[in-house]
C-alpha cells in the first residue's frame, strides 16, 4: 500500500500514465499532432489535480510549471 497525504492506494492499482493511456487511439489528424498525446494528457491531468477547471486554467498551470520549457521528462522518451 502507498499513502500520500490522506489517500491510500494498493500498489497493484498504481499505473504509469503510459500504462493507463498508452493504447488510447490518437483522435487528431497528422497535421495537428505537434505534441505527443500523452504529453498533453500529462499536462491536463496535472493541471486538473492542481485545481484547474477550464482550458485557461490549464494553460496558466502549464506556463507556471515549466512544462513548456522542457523541464520535465517526456513520456515518450525511453527510460
N, C-alpha and C positions, 0 to 999 in steps of 0.2 A: 504494500500500500504506500502511496505517496500523498503527503499532506502539504498543501500550500495555503497558508492563511487558514480559513475556515472550510476549505474544500479538500476532501479526501477521495482519491480515485484508486481503484485497483490497477496495478501496473499493466496487466494484460489489456486493459481498456485504453491505455495511452497509445496513441499512434502519432507518427510524424505527419505533418501536413502532406508530404509526398505519399505516404501510405494511405491516408484518408481520401485524398483527391487526385491521386496520380492517374486514375483511369477515367477521370472526368473528360468527356468529349470537348474538344475545342469548338465553341459556338461562333467564333469570329472568322471572318473571311481572311485569307492570307494577307491582304493589303492592310489590315488593321491590327496585325499582330506585332506591334513594335516592342512589346514587353511580354515575357513568358506569363502564361495564365496563372501559374502557381505563385509567381511573384505578386501579381495583382491580388490574388486571394489572400496571401500573407499580409499585405498592407491593409486590405479591407478588414480582415479578421482582427488584426492587432488594434486598428483604429476603433473598431466597434467595442472590443473588450475595454478599451481605454475611455469609452463613453461617447464616441461619435454616433450620431443617429441620422446623418444625411451626407450627401456627396461633398458638400462644402466642408463639413467637419472632418471627413476622411482626408480630403486634400490638405487641410490645415494640419492634421496629425502627421501626414507624410512629410510636409515641409519642415515641421519641428523635430522630426525623428532622425533625420539624416538618411532616410531610405533612398532619397533621390540622389544622394551623393555617393552611393555605393559603399556605405559604411557597414552594411550587413552582407553576409554571405548569401549568394544566390542559391535558391532551392534547386536550380538545375545544374549547379556545379557538382562535380564528382567529389566525394569525400566528405 
